[in-house]
Structures are given as structure tokens and as C-alpha cells.
Amino acid sequence: MHYEYDTKRVCSKKIIFDIEDGIVKNIKFLGGCDGNTKGVAKLAEGRTPSDIIERLQGTKCLIRGTSCPDQLAKAIKKVMSR
């Protein structure tokens, strides 16, 4: 299934991803630090939602209280709670 998540308090504006057969795929960040968001997407690609949430949740960027990786964890957590 395809999902889109509007981020909050980070440079990227949206995260797009799919979850198929319990695996997160096709992760794309719109906006943000291009190299960093591509790196996070590649590292998270092919993992289970719970693994991504566990690894990335709570990662902070400067004084924002969140980050692009944390926003990915929040997006997946939101989808999984439906």
C-alpha cells in the first residue's frame, strides 16, 4: 500500500513510501538535505516497520526536537496504528 506523510518541523516537506508484505519500500523524501534523506531512505529500505521505528524514532536535528529520520519513524508508526 502507498502512503504519503506531511512532515513537521524539518526541512523535508513530505515522505512517500510503500509497505508491501510487511516490508517498507520506495521511500522518498521531498525536500530536505538531498544526500542525507537519500541515505536514510537507502538504509531503511527493505526493513520491517517495527525495525525502522525502533532504529530511527527519537533522532533529533539541532533544536527542532525531531529530524527527517524521526519523521519517517512517525510516519510509519501512524500508518501502523490504523
mmCIF file of the N, C-alpha and C atoms, coordinates in Angstrom:
data_MODEL
# 
_entry.id   MODEL 
# 
loop_
_atom_site.group_PDB 
_atom_site.id 
_atom_site.type_symbol 
_atom_site.label_atom_id 
_atom_site.label_alt_id 
_atom_site.label_comp_id 
_atom_site.label_asym_id 
_atom_site.label_entity_id 
_atom_site.label_seq_id 
_atom_site.pdbx_PDB_ins_code 
_atom_site.Cartn_x 
_atom_site.Cartn_y 
_atom_site.Cartn_z 
_atom_site.occupancy 
_atom_site.B_iso_or_equiv 
_atom_site.pdbx_formal_charge 
_atom_site.auth_seq_id 
_atom_site.auth_comp_id 
_atom_site.auth_asym_id 
_atom_site.auth_atom_id 
_atom_site.pdbx_PDB_model_num 
ATOM 1   N N  . MET A 1 1  ? 0.830  -1.166 0.000  1.00 0.00 ? 1  MET A N  1 
ATOM 2   C CA . MET A 1 1  ? 0.000  0.000  0.000  1.00 0.00 ? 1  MET A CA 1 
ATOM 3   C C  . MET A 1 1  ? 0.886  1.245  0.000  1.00 0.00 ? 1  MET A C  1 
ATOM 4   N N  . HIS A 1 2  ? 0.441  2.273  -0.665 1.00 0.00 ? 2  HIS A N  1 
ATOM 5   C CA . HIS A 1 2  ? 1.175  3.531  -0.846 1.00 0.00 ? 2  HIS A CA 1 
ATOM 6   C C  . HIS A 1 2  ? 0.743  4.541  0.221  1.00 0.00 ? 2  HIS A C  1 
ATOM 7   N N  . TYR A 1 3  ? 1.726  5.260  0.790  1.00 0.00 ? 3  TYR A N  1 
ATOM 8   C CA . TYR A 1 3  ? 1.445  6.246  1.826  1.00 0.00 ? 3  TYR A CA 1 
ATOM 9   C C  . TYR A 1 3  ? 2.205  7.537  1.574  1.00 0.00 ? 3  TYR A C  1 
ATOM 10  N N  . GLU A 1 4  ? 1.616  8.636  2.016  1.00 0.00 ? 4  GLU A N  1 
ATOM 11  C CA . GLU A 1 4  ? 2.264  9.939  1.975  1.00 0.00 ? 4  GLU A CA 1 
ATOM 12  C C  . GLU A 1 4  ? 2.076  10.591 3.340  1.00 0.00 ? 4  GLU A C  1 
ATOM 13  N N  . TYR A 1 5  ? 3.138  11.213 3.835  1.00 0.00 ? 5  TYR A N  1 
ATOM 14  C CA . TYR A 1 5  ? 3.109  11.822 5.166  1.00 0.00 ? 5  TYR A CA 1 
ATOM 15  C C  . TYR A 1 5  ? 3.682  13.228 5.072  1.00 0.00 ? 5  TYR A C  1 
ATOM 16  N N  . ASP A 1 6  ? 2.920  14.218 5.524  1.00 0.00 ? 6  ASP A N  1 
ATOM 17  C CA . ASP A 1 6  ? 3.392  15.597 5.574  1.00 0.00 ? 6  ASP A CA 1 
ATOM 18  C C  . ASP A 1 6  ? 4.213  15.775 6.847  1.00 0.00 ? 6  ASP A C  1 
ATOM 19  N N  . THR A 1 7  ? 5.474  16.118 6.677  1.00 0.00 ? 7  THR A N  1 
ATOM 20  C CA . THR A 1 7  ? 6.377  16.232 7.814  1.00 0.00 ? 7  THR A CA 1 
ATOM 21  C C  . THR A 1 7  ? 6.120  17.528 8.590  1.00 0.00 ? 7  THR A C  1 
ATOM 22  N N  . LYS A 1 8  ? 6.650  17.571 9.808  1.00 0.00 ? 8  LYS A N  1 
ATOM 23  C CA . LYS A 1 8  ? 6.506  18.739 10.667 1.00 0.00 ? 8  LYS A CA 1 
ATOM 24  C C  . LYS A 1 8  ? 7.867  19.113 11.253 1.00 0.00 ? 8  LYS A C  1 
ATOM 25  N N  . ARG A 1 9  ? 8.201  20.406 11.191 1.00 0.00 ? 9  ARG A N  1 
ATOM 26  C CA . ARG A 1 9  ? 9.392  20.971 11.833 1.00 0.00 ? 9  ARG A CA 1 
ATOM 27  C C  . ARG A 1 9  ? 10.720 20.460 11.292 1.00 0.00 ? 9  ARG A C  1 
ATOM 28  N N  . VAL A 1 10 ? 10.752 20.026 10.035 1.00 0.00 ? 10 VAL A N  1 
ATOM 29  C CA . VAL A 1 10 ? 12.003 19.604 9.392  1.00 0.00 ? 10 VAL A CA 1 
ATOM 30  C C  . VAL A 1 10 ? 12.079 20.224 7.997  1.00 0.00 ? 10 VAL A C  1 
ATOM 31  N N  . CYS A 1 11 ? 13.227 20.105 7.367  1.00 0.00 ? 11 CYS A N  1 
ATOM 32  C CA . CYS A 1 11 ? 13.436 20.686 6.035  1.00 0.00 ? 11 CYS A CA 1 
ATOM 33  C C  . CYS A 1 11 ? 12.651 19.964 4.950  1.00 0.00 ? 11 CYS A C  1 
ATOM 34  N N  . SER A 1 12 ? 12.530 18.649 5.042  1.00 0.00 ? 12 SER A N  1 
ATOM 35  C CA . SER A 1 12 ? 11.745 17.931 4.035  1.00 0.00 ? 12 SER A CA 1 
ATOM 36  C C  . SER A 1 12 ? 10.266 18.242 4.259  1.00 0.00 ? 12 SER A C  1 
ATOM 37  N N  . LYS A 1 13 ? 9.496  18.225 3.214  1.00 0.00 ? 13 LYS A N  1 
ATOM 38  C CA . LYS A 1 13 ? 8.078  18.591 3.292  1.00 0.00 ? 13 LYS A CA 1 
ATOM 39  C C  . LYS A 1 13 ? 7.153  17.383 3.327  1.00 0.00 ? 13 LYS A C  1 
ATOM 40  N N  . LYS A 1 14 ? 7.600  16.287 2.761  1.00 0.00 ? 14 LYS A N  1 
ATOM 41  C CA . LYS A 1 14 ? 6.739  15.113 2.659  1.00 0.00 ? 14 LYS A CA 1 
ATOM 42  C C  . LYS A 1 14 ? 7.595  13.868 2.541  1.00 0.00 ? 14 LYS A C  1 
ATOM 43  N N  . ILE A 1 15 ? 7.067  12.750 3.060  1.00 0.00 ? 15 ILE A N  1 
ATOM 44  C CA . ILE A 1 15 ? 7.714  11.453 2.894  1.00 0.00 ? 15 ILE A CA 1 
ATOM 45  C C  . ILE A 1 15 ? 6.708  10.540 2.207  1.00 0.00 ? 15 ILE A C  1 
ATOM 46  N N  . ILE A 1 16 ? 7.170  9.881  1.161  1.00 0.00 ? 16 ILE A N  1 
ATOM 47  C CA . ILE A 1 16 ? 6.341  8.943  0.397  1.00 0.00 ? 16 ILE A CA 1 
ATOM 48  C C  . ILE A 1 16 ? 6.977  7.567  0.523  1.00 0.00 ? 16 ILE A C  1 
ATOM 49  N N  . PHE A 1 17 ? 6.154  6.551  0.784  1.00 0.00 ? 17 PHE A N  1 
ATOM 50  C CA . PHE A 1 17 ? 6.684  5.197  0.910  1.00 0.00 ? 17 PHE A CA 1 
ATOM 51  C C  . PHE A 1 17 ? 5.573  4.180  0.697  1.00 0.00 ? 17 PHE A C  1 
ATOM 52  N N  . ASP A 1 18 ? 5.981  2.944  0.489  1.00 0.00 ? 18 ASP A N  1 
ATOM 53  C CA . ASP A 1 18 ? 5.059  1.822  0.354  1.00 0.00 ? 18 ASP A CA 1 
ATOM 54  C C  . ASP A 1 18 ? 5.369  0.804  1.433  1.00 0.00 ? 18 ASP A C  1 
ATOM 55  N N  . ILE A 1 19 ? 4.351  0.071  1.838  1.00 0.00 ? 19 ILE A N  1 
ATOM 56  C CA . ILE A 1 19 ? 4.557  -1.094 2.683  1.00 0.00 ? 19 ILE A CA 1 
ATOM 57  C C  . ILE A 1 19 ? 3.901  -2.266 1.961  1.00 0.00 ? 19 ILE A C  1 
ATOM 58  N N  . GLU A 1 20 ? 4.725  -3.240 1.598  1.00 0.00 ? 20 GLU A N  1 
ATOM 59  C CA . GLU A 1 20 ? 4.267  -4.426 0.871  1.00 0.00 ? 20 GLU A CA 1 
ATOM 60  C C  . GLU A 1 20 ? 4.761  -5.664 1.590  1.00 0.00 ? 20 GLU A C  1 
ATOM 61  N N  . ASP A 1 21 ? 3.852  -6.556 1.905  1.00 0.00 ? 21 ASP A N  1 
ATOM 62  C CA . ASP A 1 21 ? 4.199  -7.811 2.586  1.00 0.00 ? 21 ASP A CA 1 
ATOM 63  C C  . ASP A 1 21 ? 5.033  -7.574 3.848  1.00 0.00 ? 21 ASP A C  1 
ATOM 64  N N  . GLY A 1 22 ? 4.683  -6.523 4.598  1.00 0.00 ? 22 GLY A N  1 
ATOM 65  C CA . GLY A 1 22 ? 5.362  -6.250 5.856  1.00 0.00 ? 22 GLY A CA 1 
ATOM 66  C C  . GLY A 1 22 ? 6.737  -5.625 5.733  1.00 0.00 ? 22 GLY A C  1 
ATOM 67  N N  . ILE A 1 23 ? 7.071  -5.120 4.545  1.00 0.00 ? 23 ILE A N  1 
ATOM 68  C CA . ILE A 1 23 ? 8.388  -4.507 4.296  1.00 0.00 ? 23 ILE A CA 1 
ATOM 69  C C  . ILE A 1 23 ? 8.188  -3.092 3.741  1.00 0.00 ? 23 ILE A C  1 
ATOM 70  N N  . VAL A 1 24 ? 8.975  -2.147 4.231  1.00 0.00 ? 24 VAL A N  1 
ATOM 71  C CA . VAL A 1 24 ? 8.908  -0.766 3.754  1.00 0.00 ? 24 VAL A CA 1 
ATOM 72  C C  . VAL A 1 24 ? 9.768  -0.624 2.502  1.00 0.00 ? 24 VAL A C  1 
ATOM 73  N N  . LYS A 1 25 ? 9.177  -0.040 1.457  1.00 0.00 ? 25 LYS A N  1 
ATOM 74  C CA . LYS A 1 25 ? 9.851  0.086  0.162  1.00 0.00 ? 25 LYS A CA 1 
ATOM 75  C C  . LYS A 1 25 ? 9.605  1.471  -0.437 1.00 0.00 ? 25 LYS A C  1 
ATOM 76  N N  . ASN A 1 26 ? 10.379 1.806  -1.445 1.00 0.00 ? 26 ASN A N  1 
ATOM 77  C CA . ASN A 1 26 ? 10.180 3.009  -2.262 1.00 0.00 ? 26 ASN A CA 1 
ATOM 78  C C  . ASN A 1 26 ? 10.100 4.290  -1.434 1.00 0.00 ? 26 ASN A C  1 
ATOM 79  N N  . ILE A 1 27 ? 11.005 4.461  -0.484 1.00 0.00 ? 27 ILE A N  1 
ATOM 80  C CA . ILE A 1 27 ? 10.998 5.633  0.397  1.00 0.00 ? 27 ILE A CA 1 
ATOM 81  C C  . ILE A 1 27 ? 11.581 6.830  -0.355 1.00 0.00 ? 27 ILE A C  1 
ATOM 82  N N  . LYS A 1 28 ? 10.835 7.938  -0.326 1.00 0.00 ? 28 LYS A N  1 
ATOM 83  C CA . LYS A 1 28 ? 11.302 9.172  -0.959 1.00 0.00 ? 28 LYS A CA 1 
ATOM 84  C C  . LYS A 1 28 ? 10.949 10.334 -0.051 1.00 0.00 ? 28 LYS A C  1 
ATOM 85  N N  . PHE A 1 29 ? 11.917 11.209 0.170  1.00 0.00 ? 29 PHE A N  1 
ATOM 86  C CA . PHE A 1 29 ? 11.699 12.448 0.904  1.00 0.00 ? 29 PHE A CA 1 
ATOM 87  C C  . PHE A 1 29 ? 11.593 13.564 -0.123 1.00 0.00 ? 29 PHE A C  1 
ATOM 88  N N  . LEU A 1 30 ? 10.618 14.432 0.016  1.00 0.00 ? 30 LEU A N  1 
ATOM 89  C CA . LEU A 1 30 ? 10.504 15.601 -0.846 1.00 0.00 ? 30 LEU A CA 1 
ATOM 90  C C  . LEU A 1 30 ? 11.065 16.790 -0.090 1.00 0.00 ? 30 LEU A C  1 
ATOM 91  N N  . GLY A 1 31 ? 12.161 17.327 -0.593 1.00 0.00 ? 31 GLY A N  1 
ATOM 92  C CA . GLY A 1 31 ? 12.847 18.421 0.080  1.00 0.00 ? 31 GLY A CA 1 
ATOM 93  C C  . GLY A 1 31 ? 13.853 17.877 1.085  1.00 0.00 ? 31 GLY A C  1 
ATOM 94  N N  . GLY A 1 32 ? 14.435 18.777 1.828  1.00 0.00 ? 32 GLY A N  1 
ATOM 95  C CA . GLY A 1 32 ? 15.423 18.378 2.824  1.00 0.00 ? 32 GLY A CA 1 
ATOM 96  C C  . GLY A 1 32 ? 16.814 18.282 2.229  1.00 0.00 ? 32 GLY A C  1 
ATOM 97  N N  . CYS A 1 33 ? 17.743 17.834 3.035  1.00 0.00 ? 33 CYS A N  1 
ATOM 98  C CA . CYS A 1 33 ? 19.138 17.660 2.614  1.00 0.00 ? 33 CYS A CA 1 
ATOM 99  C C  . CYS A 1 33 ? 19.217 16.436 1.705  1.00 0.00 ? 33 CYS A C  1 
ATOM 100 N N  . ASP A 1 34 ? 19.425 16.656 0.446  1.00 0.00 ? 34 ASP A N  1 
ATOM 101 C CA . ASP A 1 34 ? 19.316 15.600 -0.568 1.00 0.00 ? 34 ASP A CA 1 
ATOM 102 C C  . ASP A 1 34 ? 20.124 14.348 -0.244 1.00 0.00 ? 34 ASP A C  1 
ATOM 103 N N  . GLY A 1 35 ? 21.385 14.508 0.064  1.00 0.00 ? 35 GLY A N  1 
ATOM 104 C CA . GLY A 1 35 ? 22.232 13.345 0.345  1.00 0.00 ? 35 GLY A CA 1 
ATOM 105 C C  . GLY A 1 35 ? 21.806 12.616 1.609  1.00 0.00 ? 35 GLY A C  1 
ATOM 106 N N  . ASN A 1 36 ? 21.477 13.377 2.647  1.00 0.00 ? 36 ASN A N  1 
ATOM 107 C CA . ASN A 1 36 ? 21.082 12.757 3.905  1.00 0.00 ? 36 ASN A CA 1 
ATOM 108 C C  . ASN A 1 36 ? 19.767 12.001 3.773  1.00 0.00 ? 36 ASN A C  1 
ATOM 109 N N  . THR A 1 37 ? 18.780 12.617 3.141  1.00 0.00 ? 37 THR A N  1 
ATOM 110 C CA . THR A 1 37 ? 17.488 11.931 3.019  1.00 0.00 ? 37 THR A CA 1 
ATOM 111 C C  . THR A 1 37 ? 17.588 10.711 2.109  1.00 0.00 ? 37 THR A C  1 
ATOM 112 N N  . LYS A 1 38 ? 18.416 10.793 1.066  1.00 0.00 ? 38 LYS A N  1 
ATOM 113 C CA . LYS A 1 38 ? 18.625 9.610  0.212  1.00 0.00 ? 38 LYS A CA 1 
ATOM 114 C C  . LYS A 1 38 ? 19.314 8.504  1.005  1.00 0.00 ? 38 LYS A C  1 
ATOM 115 N N  . GLY A 1 39 ? 20.269 8.888  1.851  1.00 0.00 ? 39 GLY A N  1 
ATOM 116 C CA . GLY A 1 39 ? 20.978 7.913  2.682  1.00 0.00 ? 39 GLY A CA 1 
ATOM 117 C C  . GLY A 1 39 ? 20.044 7.230  3.677  1.00 0.00 ? 39 GLY A C  1 
ATOM 118 N N  . VAL A 1 40 ? 19.218 8.020  4.348  1.00 0.00 ? 40 VAL A N  1 
ATOM 119 C CA . VAL A 1 40 ? 18.248 7.453  5.295  1.00 0.00 ? 40 VAL A CA 1 
ATOM 120 C C  . VAL A 1 40 ? 17.305 6.505  4.565  1.00 0.00 ? 40 VAL A C  1 
ATOM 121 N N  . ALA A 1 41 ? 16.829 6.921  3.408  1.00 0.00 ? 41 ALA A N  1 
ATOM 122 C CA . ALA A 1 41 ? 15.916 6.081  2.631  1.00 0.00 ? 41 ALA A CA 1 
ATOM 123 C C  . ALA A 1 41 ? 16.568 4.750  2.258  1.00 0.00 ? 41 ALA A C  1 
ATOM 124 N N  . LYS A 1 42 ? 17.820 4.792  1.800  1.00 0.00 ? 42 LYS A N  1 
ATOM 125 C CA . LYS A 1 42 ? 18.516 3.559  1.424  1.00 0.00 ? 42 LYS A CA 1 
ATOM 126 C C  . LYS A 1 42 ? 18.744 2.640  2.620  1.00 0.00 ? 42 LYS A C  1 
ATOM 127 N N  . LEU A 1 43 ? 19.071 3.221  3.767  1.00 0.00 ? 43 LEU A N  1 
ATOM 128 C CA . LEU A 1 43 ? 19.313 2.410  4.955  1.00 0.00 ? 43 LEU A CA 1 
ATOM 129 C C  . LEU A 1 43 ? 18.027 1.789  5.502  1.00 0.00 ? 43 LEU A C  1 
ATOM 130 N N  . ALA A 1 44 ? 16.913 2.490  5.344  1.00 0.00 ? 44 ALA A N  1 
ATOM 131 C CA . ALA A 1 44 ? 15.633 1.981  5.857  1.00 0.00 ? 44 ALA A CA 1 
ATOM 132 C C  . ALA A 1 44 ? 14.945 1.027  4.879  1.00 0.00 ? 44 ALA A C  1 
ATOM 133 N N  . GLU A 1 45 ? 15.241 1.179  3.607  1.00 0.00 ? 45 GLU A N  1 
ATOM 134 C CA . GLU A 1 45 ? 14.611 0.360  2.554  1.00 0.00 ? 45 GLU A CA 1 
ATOM 135 C C  . GLU A 1 45 ? 14.769 -1.137 2.831  1.00 0.00 ? 45 GLU A C  1 
ATOM 136 N N  . GLY A 1 46 ? 13.675 -1.868 2.718  1.00 0.00 ? 46 GLY A N  1 
ATOM 137 C CA . GLY A 1 46 ? 13.720 -3.318 2.858  1.00 0.00 ? 46 GLY A CA 1 
ATOM 138 C C  . GLY A 1 46 ? 13.595 -3.812 4.290  1.00 0.00 ? 46 GLY A C  1 
ATOM 139 N N  . ARG A 1 47 ? 13.412 -2.912 5.233  1.00 0.00 ? 47 ARG A N  1 
ATOM 140 C CA . ARG A 1 47 ? 13.266 -3.296 6.640  1.00 0.00 ? 47 ARG A CA 1 
ATOM 141 C C  . ARG A 1 47 ? 11.784 -3.358 7.025  1.00 0.00 ? 47 ARG A C  1 
ATOM 142 N N  . THR A 1 48 ? 11.527 -3.981 8.155  1.00 0.00 ? 48 THR A N  1 
ATOM 143 C CA . THR A 1 48 ? 10.156 -4.027 8.663  1.00 0.00 ? 48 THR A CA 1 
ATOM 144 C C  . THR A 1 48 ? 9.816  -2.679 9.301  1.00 0.00 ? 48 THR A C  1 
ATOM 145 N N  . PRO A 1 49 ? 8.535  -2.347 9.352  1.00 0.00 ? 49 PRO A N  1 
ATOM 146 C CA . PRO A 1 49 ? 8.137  -1.103 10.014 1.00 0.00 ? 49 PRO A CA 1 
ATOM 147 C C  . PRO A 1 49 ? 8.649  -1.019 11.450 1.00 0.00 ? 49 PRO A C  1 
ATOM 148 N N  . SER A 1 50 ? 8.536  -2.090 12.212 1.00 0.00 ? 50 SER A N  1 
ATOM 149 C CA . SER A 1 50 ? 8.965  -2.043 13.615 1.00 0.00 ? 50 SER A CA 1 
ATOM 150 C C  . SER A 1 50 ? 10.472 -1.819 13.737 1.00 0.00 ? 50 SER A C  1 
ATOM 151 N N  . ASP A 1 51 ? 11.254 -2.368 12.840 1.00 0.00 ? 51 ASP A N  1 
ATOM 152 C CA . ASP A 1 51 ? 12.703 -2.170 12.858 1.00 0.00 ? 51 ASP A CA 1 
ATOM 153 C C  . ASP A 1 51 ? 13.043 -0.707 12.593 1.00 0.00 ? 51 ASP A C  1 
ATOM 154 N N  . ILE A 1 52 ? 12.392 -0.109 11.614 1.00 0.00 ? 52 ILE A N  1 
ATOM 155 C CA . ILE A 1 52 ? 12.650 1.294  11.279 1.00 0.00 ? 52 ILE A CA 1 
ATOM 156 C C  . ILE A 1 52 ? 12.255 2.194  12.447 1.00 0.00 ? 52 ILE A C  1 
ATOM 157 N N  . ILE A 1 53 ? 11.083 1.946  13.010 1.00 0.00 ? 53 ILE A N  1 
ATOM 158 C CA . ILE A 1 53 ? 10.622 2.754  14.148 1.00 0.00 ? 53 ILE A CA 1 
ATOM 159 C C  . ILE A 1 53 ? 11.614 2.657  15.294 1.00 0.00 ? 53 ILE A C  1 
ATOM 160 N N  . GLU A 1 54 ? 12.027 1.445  15.626 1.00 0.00 ? 54 GLU A N  1 
ATOM 161 C CA . GLU A 1 54 ? 12.960 1.227  16.737 1.00 0.00 ? 54 GLU A CA 1 
ATOM 162 C C  . GLU A 1 54 ? 14.287 1.941  16.503 1.00 0.00 ? 54 GLU A C  1 
ATOM 163 N N  . ARG A 1 55 ? 14.800 1.895  15.283 1.00 0.00 ? 55 ARG A N  1 
ATOM 164 C CA . ARG A 1 55 ? 16.111 2.476  14.986 1.00 0.00 ? 55 ARG A CA 1 
ATOM 165 C C  . ARG A 1 55 ? 16.096 3.998  14.861 1.00 0.00 ? 55 ARG A C  1 
ATOM 166 N N  . LEU A 1 56 ? 15.006 4.561  14.313 1.00 0.00 ? 56 LEU A N  1 
ATOM 167 C CA . LEU A 1 56 ? 15.016 5.977  13.963 1.00 0.00 ? 56 LEU A CA 1 
ATOM 168 C C  . LEU A 1 56 ? 14.232 6.886  14.897 1.00 0.00 ? 56 LEU A C  1 
ATOM 169 N N  . GLN A 1 57 ? 13.277 6.336  15.617 1.00 0.00 ? 57 GLN A N  1 
ATOM 170 C CA . GLN A 1 57 ? 12.442 7.149  16.493 1.00 0.00 ? 57 GLN A CA 1 
ATOM 171 C C  . GLN A 1 57 ? 13.284 7.888  17.529 1.00 0.00 ? 57 GLN A C  1 
ATOM 172 N N  . GLY A 1 58 ? 13.014 9.178  17.680 1.00 0.00 ? 58 GLY A N  1 
ATOM 173 C CA . GLY A 1 58 ? 13.720 9.976  18.681 1.00 0.00 ? 58 GLY A CA 1 
ATOM 174 C C  . GLY A 1 58 ? 14.994 10.634 18.201 1.00 0.00 ? 58 GLY A C  1 
ATOM 175 N N  . THR A 1 59 ? 15.405 10.394 16.954 1.00 0.00 ? 59 THR A N  1 
ATOM 176 C CA . THR A 1 59 ? 16.588 11.057 16.403 1.00 0.00 ? 59 THR A CA 1 
ATOM 177 C C  . THR A 1 59 ? 16.276 12.545 16.260 1.00 0.00 ? 59 THR A C  1 
ATOM 178 N N  . LYS A 1 60 ? 17.154 13.382 16.779 1.00 0.00 ? 60 LYS A N  1 
ATOM 179 C CA . LYS A 1 60 ? 16.899 14.821 16.763 1.00 0.00 ? 60 LYS A CA 1 
ATOM 180 C C  . LYS A 1 60 ? 17.908 15.562 15.881 1.00 0.00 ? 60 LYS A C  1 
ATOM 181 N N  . CYS A 1 61 ? 17.436 16.646 15.273 1.00 0.00 ? 61 CYS A N  1 
ATOM 182 C CA . CYS A 1 61 ? 18.263 17.518 14.442 1.00 0.00 ? 61 CYS A CA 1 
ATOM 183 C C  . CYS A 1 61 ? 18.270 18.906 15.085 1.00 0.00 ? 61 CYS A C  1 
ATOM 184 N N  . LEU A 1 62 ? 19.410 19.303 15.569 1.00 0.00 ? 62 LEU A N  1 
ATOM 185 C CA . LEU A 1 62 ? 19.575 20.615 16.205 1.00 0.00 ? 62 LEU A CA 1 
ATOM 186 C C  . LEU A 1 62 ? 18.530 20.832 17.291 1.00 0.00 ? 62 LEU A C  1 
ATOM 187 N N  . ILE A 1 63 ? 17.855 21.980 17.273 1.00 0.00 ? 63 ILE A N  1 
ATOM 188 C CA . ILE A 1 63 ? 16.892 22.301 18.331 1.00 0.00 ? 63 ILE A CA 1 
ATOM 189 C C  . ILE A 1 63 ? 15.452 21.996 17.928 1.00 0.00 ? 63 ILE A C  1 
ATOM 190 N N  . ARG A 1 64 ? 15.261 21.289 16.856 1.00 0.00 ? 64 ARG A N  1 
ATOM 191 C CA . ARG A 1 64 ? 13.916 21.054 16.332 1.00 0.00 ? 64 ARG A CA 1 
ATOM 192 C C  . ARG A 1 64 ? 13.111 20.039 17.136 1.00 0.00 ? 64 ARG A C  1 
ATOM 193 N N  . GLY A 1 65 ? 13.783 19.181 17.874 1.00 0.00 ? 65 GLY A N  1 
ATOM 194 C CA . GLY A 1 65 ? 13.083 18.147 18.626 1.00 0.00 ? 65 GLY A CA 1 
ATOM 195 C C  . GLY A 1 65 ? 12.681 16.965 17.776 1.00 0.00 ? 65 GLY A C  1 
ATOM 196 N N  . THR A 1 66 ? 13.038 16.991 16.500 1.00 0.00 ? 66 THR A N  1 
ATOM 197 C CA . THR A 1 66 ? 12.738 15.913 15.569 1.00 0.00 ? 66 THR A CA 1 
ATOM 198 C C  . THR A 1 66 ? 13.784 15.969 14.460 1.00 0.00 ? 66 THR A C  1 
ATOM 199 N N  . SER A 1 67 ? 13.647 15.119 13.462 1.00 0.00 ? 67 SER A N  1 
ATOM 200 C CA . SER A 1 67 ? 14.560 15.083 12.313 1.00 0.00 ? 67 SER A CA 1 
ATOM 201 C C  . SER A 1 67 ? 13.855 14.355 11.190 1.00 0.00 ? 67 SER A C  1 
ATOM 202 N N  . CYS A 1 68 ? 14.461 14.326 10.023 1.00 0.00 ? 68 CYS A N  1 
ATOM 203 C CA . CYS A 1 68 ? 13.880 13.571 8.911  1.00 0.00 ? 68 CYS A CA 1 
ATOM 204 C C  . CYS A 1 68 ? 13.788 12.073 9.245  1.00 0.00 ? 68 CYS A C  1 
ATOM 205 N N  . PRO A 1 69 ? 14.832 11.461 9.846  1.00 0.00 ? 69 PRO A N  1 
ATOM 206 C CA . PRO A 1 69 ? 14.690 10.059 10.232 1.00 0.00 ? 69 PRO A CA 1 
ATOM 207 C C  . PRO A 1 69 ? 13.571 9.851  11.264 1.00 0.00 ? 69 PRO A C  1 
ATOM 208 N N  . ASP A 1 70 ? 13.465 10.756 12.235 1.00 0.00 ? 70 ASP A N  1 
ATOM 209 C CA . ASP A 1 70 ? 12.404 10.667 13.238 1.00 0.00 ? 70 ASP A CA 1 
ATOM 210 C C  . ASP A 1 70 ? 11.033 10.816 12.581 1.00 0.00 ? 70 ASP A C  1 
ATOM 211 N N  . GLN A 1 71 ? 10.932 11.698 11.599 1.00 0.00 ? 71 GLN A N  1 
ATOM 212 C CA . GLN A 1 71 ? 9.671  11.883 10.887 1.00 0.00 ? 71 GLN A CA 1 
ATOM 213 C C  . GLN A 1 71 ? 9.286  10.621 10.104 1.00 0.00 ? 71 GLN A C  1 
ATOM 214 N N  . LEU A 1 72 ? 10.272 9.929  9.551  1.00 0.00 ? 72 LEU A N  1 
ATOM 215 C CA . LEU A 1 72 ? 9.986  8.656  8.878  1.00 0.00 ? 72 LEU A CA 1 
ATOM 216 C C  . LEU A 1 72 ? 9.430  7.652  9.882  1.00 0.00 ? 72 LEU A C  1 
ATOM 217 N N  . ALA A 1 73 ? 10.035 7.582  11.052 1.00 0.00 ? 73 ALA A N  1 
ATOM 218 C CA . ALA A 1 73 ? 9.529  6.680  12.098 1.00 0.00 ? 73 ALA A CA 1 
ATOM 219 C C  . ALA A 1 73 ? 8.104  7.058  12.487 1.00 0.00 ? 73 ALA A C  1 
ATOM 220 N N  . LYS A 1 74 ? 7.827  8.340  12.641 1.00 0.00 ? 74 LYS A N  1 
ATOM 221 C CA . LYS A 1 74 ? 6.482  8.807  12.990 1.00 0.00 ? 74 LYS A CA 1 
ATOM 222 C C  . LYS A 1 74 ? 5.481  8.464  11.895 1.00 0.00 ? 74 LYS A C  1 
ATOM 223 N N  . ALA A 1 75 ? 5.889  8.626  10.638 1.00 0.00 ? 75 ALA A N  1 
ATOM 224 C CA . ALA A 1 75 ? 5.002  8.311  9.515  1.00 0.00 ? 75 ALA A CA 1 
ATOM 225 C C  . ALA A 1 75 ? 4.622  6.836  9.517  1.00 0.00 ? 75 ALA A C  1 
ATOM 226 N N  . ILE A 1 76 ? 5.606  5.991  9.695  1.00 0.00 ? 76 ILE A N  1 
ATOM 227 C CA . ILE A 1 76 ? 5.357  4.543  9.691  1.00 0.00 ? 76 ILE A CA 1 
ATOM 228 C C  . ILE A 1 76 ? 4.523  4.158  10.904 1.00 0.00 ? 76 ILE A C  1 
ATOM 229 N N  . LYS A 1 77 ? 4.823  4.749  12.047 1.00 0.00 ? 77 LYS A N  1 
ATOM 230 C CA . LYS A 1 77 ? 4.069  4.449  13.268 1.00 0.00 ? 77 LYS A CA 1 
ATOM 231 C C  . LYS A 1 77 ? 2.599  4.833  13.082 1.00 0.00 ? 77 LYS A C  1 
ATOM 232 N N  . LYS A 1 78 ? 2.361  5.982  12.478 1.00 0.00 ? 78 LYS A N  1 
ATOM 233 C CA . LYS A 1 78 ? 0.987  6.446  12.228 1.00 0.00 ? 78 LYS A CA 1 
ATOM 234 C C  . LYS A 1 78 ? 0.243  5.463  11.326 1.00 0.00 ? 78 LYS A C  1 
ATOM 235 N N  . VAL A 1 79 ? 0.891  5.027  10.276 1.00 0.00 ? 79 VAL A N  1 
ATOM 236 C CA . VAL A 1 79 ? 0.287  4.082  9.329  1.00 0.00 ? 79 VAL A CA 1 
ATOM 237 C C  . VAL A 1 79 ? -0.022 2.756  10.021 1.00 0.00 ? 79 VAL A C  1 
ATOM 238 N N  . MET A 1 80 ? 0.892  2.298  10.861 1.00 0.00 ? 80 MET A N  1 
ATOM 239 C CA . MET A 1 80 ? 0.724  1.001  11.507 1.00 0.00 ? 80 MET A CA 1 
ATOM 240 C C  . MET A 1 80 ? -0.349 1.018  12.594 1.00 0.00 ? 80 MET A C  1 
ATOM 241 N N  . SER A 1 81 ? -0.700 2.207  13.089 1.00 0.00 ? 81 SER A N  1 
ATOM 242 C CA . SER A 1 81 ? -1.719 2.295  14.143 1.00 0.00 ? 81 SER A CA 1 
ATOM 243 C C  . SER A 1 81 ? -3.137 2.359  13.571 1.00 0.00 ? 81 SER A C  1 
ATOM 244 N N  . ARG A 1 82 ? -3.265 2.424  12.279 1.00 0.00 ? 82 ARG A N  1 
ATOM 245 C CA . ARG A 1 82 ? -4.607 2.492  11.635 1.00 0.00 ? 82 ARG A CA 1 
ATOM 246 C C  . ARG A 1 82 ? -5.309 1.171  11.704 1.00 0.00 ? 82 ARG A C  1 
# 
